[in-house]
Amino acid sequence: MDNFFSMGGLADGSEQIEILAQSENFRVERIVSNCASSPAGFWYNQDEDEKVWVLQGEALIEFKGEVASLKKGEGLLIKRHTLHRVKSTSKDCVWLAVFGNF
């Protein structure tokens, strides 16, 4: 990766995940999304907590009965086993996600 914010020719509707650092207790990911969303009916149900920030672009994260809107610089903590999905992202969305037990 030459530039943290590079989209690298990512096709519409797709996402690319790059692990930046990891150990037994945590993982840091750079996620690039181009008009991406989770598949219909799919819900993440992770065994670890996730702290996620949108560093560029915008995203909508859907929880059962609620939607969180994240703009550049905003983030949220998703506690383990909280059902959630990516409802949508902008064409130029770059995330930083940290997974672990917080």
LORO-640061 format. One record per residue (C-alpha): y, x, z. Coordinates in steps of 0.05 Angstrom, whole numbers, padded with zeros to 5 digits, always signed. Layout:
BEGIN
YXZ ...
This chain:
BEGIN
+00000+00000+00000 +00066+00031-00022 +00110-00024+00004 +00093-00070+00063 +00125-00130+00027 +00093-00118-00042 +00056-00178-00070 +00014-00133-00116 +00007-00184-00173 -00027-00235-00128 -00047-00298-00166 -00018-00366-00147 -00058-00401-00093 -00090-00337-00068 -00086-00293-00007 -00100-00220+00008 -00117-00193+00077 -00112-00119+00096 -00135-00093+00164 -00081-00045+00188 -00113-00025+00255 -00172-00047+00297 -00213-00030+00357 -00266-00065+00398 -00212-00109+00431 -00160-00123+00377 -00146-00126+00303 -00079-00123+00265 -00076-00152+00195 -00025-00155+00139 -00034-00221+00102 -00001-00235+00035 -00001-00307+00011 +00022-00334-00056 +00028-00410-00052 -00037-00409-00011 -00070-00461+00032 -00136-00469+00069 -00189-00507+00031 -00188-00583+00041 -00225-00601+00105 -00229-00529+00129 -00206-00512+00200 -00204-00443+00232 -00239-00442+00300 -00232-00369+00322 -00265-00334+00381 -00201-00294+00395 -00127-00309+00405 -00081-00297+00346 -00007-00280+00348 +00022-00288+00278 +00092-00275+00249 +00120-00291+00181 +00157-00229+00159 +00177-00255+00090 +00175-00325+00060 +00154-00389+00095 +00090-00422+00118 +00065-00487+00148 +00008-00483+00198 -00028-00548+00212 -00060-00565+00278 -00096-00630+00293 -00038-00680+00294 +00019-00629+00286 +00049-00581+00235 +00087-00518+00254 +00139-00492+00204 +00149-00417+00205 +00207-00382+00170 +00222-00308+00162 +00219-00274+00230 +00185-00332+00266 +00117-00330+00299 +00070-00367+00344 +00010-00356+00388 -00054-00392+00369 -00102-00393+00428 -00176-00383+00414 -00215-00444+00392 -00151-00481+00373 -00167-00516+00307 -00116-00497+00255 -00107-00486+00180 -00055-00460+00131 -00023-00522+00102 +00020-00483+00052 +00058-00419+00041 +00116-00399-00003 +00103-00355-00064 +00125-00292-00027 +00095-00301+00043 +00078-00238+00082 +00048-00245+00152 +00031-00198+00209 -00027-00223+00251 -00054-00193+00316 -00121-00217+00341 -00148-00205+00411 -00154-00235+00480 -00082-00246+00504 
